[in-house]
């Protein structure tokens, strides 16, 4: 901490802390749940009264002592950053704390103890050394891209307005793909998901796989910064999907498949959705909140959900919801039973996990062969869409009509509404020639905004368009775009 204070005292803009974690992810370390040095053991015993060497069943989440060990390790990393921030700000209040974290939203958080959800409450900016599936964008399959985009949108919810830096990797000697095309796919997926882009050559933090492409993309981002990164809110998105850090930490594999699957299901059906977390739960003002397999719910979360229910917000709950508290102790009665009211629809099955499993086995085949059977995908999607329609039968104020391969993000801003579009087929360089699709339409109520809009395609010039009017609704037909585009609709 003295070194931190010395650096901050120079007047430096920020301090970048490169990937702190309990080291468990190298060969031979995976199941050790480090660290068992004397200092760590003594501190854990001081806090819990448990001897970690003798009383903890490593890897057994049903063991209360191991649950305390998992929570202790996450808390320790967070406290480390709190110490850095306190030391840094004590001599230079303007200095920014920037941790680089490699776990995403999955079970790796519990394994290494670095939780981006917790750290966003401490840091000024987080750099995510992040990928899904194949490390390099050049060889990433469509299923990986969907997960990558879902992960970034989750990070953006964690950030609550703070910037999100995405350090990912585009290309490393993939002979069938040019470095330039791989970089463009990576940059488009990041920029149109609301994150800042980052270019690195291989795993080296200097240079670029193609400097001309880097200059081209960064110049385009600079020219269109307002449309890409203007402050946005979620108040146009009526459906929320709850992210539970407790369930992710203590039921890591079971919960994350449910969460990811539900996010992908909403994404693939163009439902206007937002991620809701414990920090912004009380402020949720949408119409429906989905809790899929949120097994661990604290007393405070139960209190807030009851309060939202009294306000008229409806809930779609699925699988083993609310069976445990924040220490993985079984609740009696189940929290879902406490919350149960006329505003709750409960599904015994786990639609999120089912959809995630179906996509993982089928969606890449469909992208490679358009004639592949999508019956299982459509059936699973229809169950949730039908439930949401029954719960809120009116049409949303703004809708995106687009093919399965196009994802959309809808947000409100000062003076404009924004619709970010990403074509996953065009990102996926493994699928061969990607044909642009011009069958994207944005429909919104006449009372919501004007008929004037600006469409900015990736690496293209912004163009002004005028919406057509029919039955008090405006429709914008989005011209062909490559990889991504943002539609900026001017308010009255």
RANOR-V519941 format. One record per helix or strand of 2 or more residues. SS is the DSSP state (h for helix, s for strand). FROM is the first residue (numbers start at 1). TO is the last residue. Records with the same first field share a line. If there is no record, write none. Layout:
SS->FROM-TO, FROM-TO
This chain:
h->2-9, 38-48, 52-55, 64-91, 108-112, 116-119, 137-139, 142-159, 179-191, 211-223, 225-229, 245-250, 252-268, 281-283, 299-310, 335-339, 351-368, 375-391, 424-427, 429-431
s->14-18, 96-101, 125-129, 164-167, 239-242, 273-276, 288-292, 314-318, 344-347, 398-401, 406-413, 416-423, 440-445, 452-457, 463-466, 468-470, 473-478, 484-490
